[in-house]
Amino acid sequence: MAASAKSFLADAGYGEQELDANSALMELDKGLRSGKLGEQCEAVVRFPRLFQKYPFPILINSAFLKLADVFRVGNNFLRLCVLKVTQQSEKHLEKILNVDEFVKRVFSVIHSNDPVARAITLRMLGSMASIIPERKNAHHSIRQSLDSHDNVEVEAAIFAAANFSAQSKDFAVGICNKISEMIQGLATPVDLKLKLIPILQHMHHDASLASSSRQLLQQLVTSYPSTKMVIVTLHTFTLLAASSLVDIPKQIQLLLQYLKNDPRKAVKRLAIQDLKLLANKTPHTWSRENIQALCESALNTPYDSLKMGMLSVLSTLSGTIAIKQYFSSAPGAAATTARSFDLVKLAQECCYHNNRGIAAHGVRILTNISASCQEKDLLPLEQDAVFGLEALLVLCSQDDSPGAQATLKITLTCMVKLVKCRPHLSQSVVESLLAQLHSAQDNARILMCHCLAAIAMQLPVLADGMLGDLMDLYKLIGQSATDKKQELLVSLATVIFVSSQKALSTEIKTVIKQQLENASNGWTAYRIARQASRMGNHDMARELYQSLLTQVASEHFYFWLNSLKEFSHAEQCLTGLQEDNYSSALSCIAEALKSYHKGIASLTAASTPLNPLSFQCGFVKLRIDLLQAFSQLICTCNSLKTSPPPAIATTIAMTSGNDLQRCGRISNQALTLSLQMKHSMEEFRSLATRYGDLYQSSFDADSATLRNVELQQQSCLLISHAIEALILDPEAASFQEYSSNGTAHVESEYERRMMSVFNHVLEEVESLNRKYAPVSYLASNTCLCNAVIALLKVPLSFQRYFFQKLQSTSIKLALSPSPRNPAEPIAIQNNQQLALKVEGVVQHGSKPGLFRKIQSVCLNVSSVLQSKSGQDYKIPIDNMTNEMEQRVEPHNDYFSTQFLLNFVILGTHNITVESSVIDSNGIVWKTGPKTTIFVKSLEDPYSQQVRLQQQQGQPPSQQQQQRTAYSRF
């Protein structure tokens, strides 16, 4: 509770009054100019919050110049505060516009007689290395300070040297010999050498520099065999190899050599840590001999801690391409069985080890081998993996310690992976999980429920067998209201919903509701209702939302719950649909629409400026329009039944050239119905486009939500295709583009059922087209109505993004020039061009890049003439509009670019700047925002004077003629 309160206060700015950027800066400036040291320090440390709130260059530039002034004239404590602020705000440094002035004010302190002041200045310069990498005066000061007799100053110079070496090739080349001399010099103390050596990790700017640094490190490893020196040198060696990429195989061999031959445990631990780093970064560089050497070391070591570290490296490698190289490139692979490999022996030996961590890595290696290697001689390892996983499950599910829980997570992850790759093992895995559920600790039960839900989603055939055991456990949870029990109630309910692939039975609903009444709080009931909505159990969800309506304190929450209740009721109405009963279908859809309209009104009332619920409103509005389109289609089909075409309709249609008349009597009524059918097809295509727009605007949505939107879009396309293929234009309709990809992996039961309906409808339409050409009106109407009913019978899934936003990304734009009053236009002469500067900041929530990351931002600028003033002139069409697009890559979440715009036509122009983002896969997302400014194009004074003279009938003077020629020139 304290943590949440603290976070709330942090978001609210500790009760600070909301100020605009200038007022906030003035407030802090007042503190900086105070005579009291405490107030000055308080003002300095509040700057990072200001940068976070107003992250645009104009404010950041002013703020850093003020801080530089404080650094120049303040005492050492104030300088230290400014240094900390600079280090915290490192990503804003590149927004400083007057870099020279900023550096000049800071650098003036380097000439101080106080070594502490010089040391703080050096650290300040090191922190600014990203914006001044090639400043020679800074380079010179760092070299000079390395020879200082004051330890504080030398350490600061080492910090600055490391930062500049990472940024500047020239500095790295220049300082390398100096660092080498100091490290090898006898006068340099050992502790200083230990601080100097890590600078060499940055000497990777070219091959010769990296090579000379490696030679120096090689000499150091042999010349200074003490533990501390070997550890620091080896680690620097590894980081240098990882950055330069050329010497990674040599480095792996060197680390394995130390791991095998050096008797010191600290050195072995460092070697294992660096091997893990290289296994994560470049698994493809590991040869079979490297993995074999690591396996031999692990088999021979008597120490469990070292064995666990080596197994950790091997388990990382077993999930990459390295494992295939290990098994494929073995000499005499044909004659070698899987069990004779040292890696397999090691994994089998460790599976039942008394140390849980070692056993977890053992089963993980076996699981990865079983999942990635399909060779026949490796198939027996599957069973070994299952036995090892079951043993670990029994061991860890009884233990409540954090270590046991971490091991259990690894075990359950391996189980899900194994079942996904080897479905025939699923039965035994599920049985062992269900057997352990009753005796396990609550923490373990929650994790096991998540695992069961994941398996049941992948393999629904297993789900029915779980239900009995799960219900027994649900009844036994007891009356306890602890947090763990609440979490367990939610987890168990989720697995029950996944297991009940069709509607929940009355008995299950009664048991769940009883337990919620007895042992749960409102939040638990809401979470269970949310899971029911996601799994399509809308009757259960509606009852739970109804019970929660009176338990919330805010009217926004009340309206939110009320809207969810109405949506659940609407979807529940659609479960009663039956094929061939179209009048009943129409009444069910009408009832659902009635609830949906009530729900959207509540949802609109639940939205706030900070939480506008735009995705939810968009999704529900599309659902309403889709249901109306379905209803309209069924009505049109029924009308065609009451107005059937005569036998000669096709012939007359062909002779008249109006193919639509084939659908009905050659009368106005029949033609109207045919046009209605065409209108229906266009309506479904329009809905598909709108679903596509919703998809593109949902950058922060999880993959399941996006797939759900995509399925809705595909259902619209399917119906429009069916109308075209059966009624409007059978010859032109193609089945190729709509054929589903049967090999695609299906993630959820909802998707599985929708794909099944899609395939069935496509097969029906195709078979009707093949058997009966042209298709009779009765068969086509029946097929269309049944397709609509089949789609509506699949319960809609409200996915996670409807309830919960795990990733939050937004873009804030600033345009310059910008008017003081947004309604006022910017004045510009029509013979000049406007240089429009667009700056932007990417803002993230607590989990940036959880689902997708921004690669670049696409900025689109367009202008429209709103009102024209003056006479009409014939102006080329190119000069009438501005339409430009640029892509920029954000750096440290900041980007800026410029556009040059023409406004030849006199009058007021509306400029719109719209941003969209491109993710790392190259997909464009229309995230917005859209910003608008007005420009007033005025006639330039000279043209105005010439025009007035021409109107008065006076020829322009000689001087004016010369001016005109000159201006044209």
Secondary structure, 3 states (H helix, E strand, C coil): CHHHHHHHHHHHCCCCCCCCHHHHHHHHHHHHCCCCHHHHHHHHHCHHHHHHHCCCHHHHHHHHHHHHHHHHHCCHHHHHHHHHHHHHCHHHHHHCCCHHHHHHHHHHHHHCCCHHHHHHHHHHHHHCCCCCCCCHHHHHHHHHHCCCCCHHHHHHHHHHHHHHHHHCHHHHHHHHHHHHHHHHCCCCCHHHHHHHHHHHHHCCCCHHHHHHHHHHHHHHHHHCCCHHHHHHHHHHHHHHHHHHCCCHHHHHHHHHHHHHHCCCHHHHHHHHHHHHHHHHHCHHHCCHHHHHHHHHHHHHCCCHHHHHHHHHHHHHHHCCCHHHHHHHCCCCHHHCCHHHCHHHHHHHHHCCCCCHHHHHHHHHHHHHHHHHCCCHHHCHHHHHHHHHHHHHHHHHHCCCCHHHHHHHHHHHHHHHHHHHHCHHHHHHHHHHHHHHHCCCCHHHHHHHHHHHHHHHHHCHHHHHHHHHHHHHHHHHCCCCCCHHHHHHHHHHHHHHHHHCCCCCCHHHHHHHHHHHHHHCCHHHHHHHHHHHHHHCCHHHHHHHHHHHHHHCCCHHHHHHHHHHHHHHHHHHHHHHCCCCCHHHHHHHHHHHHHHHHHHHHHHHHHCCCCCCCHHHHHHHHHHHHHHHHHHHHHHHHHHHHHCCCCCCHHHHHHHHCCHHHHHCCCCHHHHHHHHHHHHHHHHHHHHHHHHHHHHHCCCCCCHHHHHHHHHHHHHHHHHHHHHHHHHHCCCCCCCCCCCCCCCCCCCCHHHHHHHHHHHHHHHHHHHHHHHCCCCCHHHHHHHHHHHHHHHHHCCCCCCHHHHCCCCCEEEEEEEECCCCCCCCCEEEECCCEEEEEEEEEEEECCCCCCCCCEEEEEEEEEEEEEEECCCCCCCCHHHCCEEEEEEECCECCEEEEEEEEECCCCEEEEEEEEEEEEECCCCEECCCCEEEEEEEEECCHHHHHHHHHHHHCCCCCHHHHHHHHHHHC
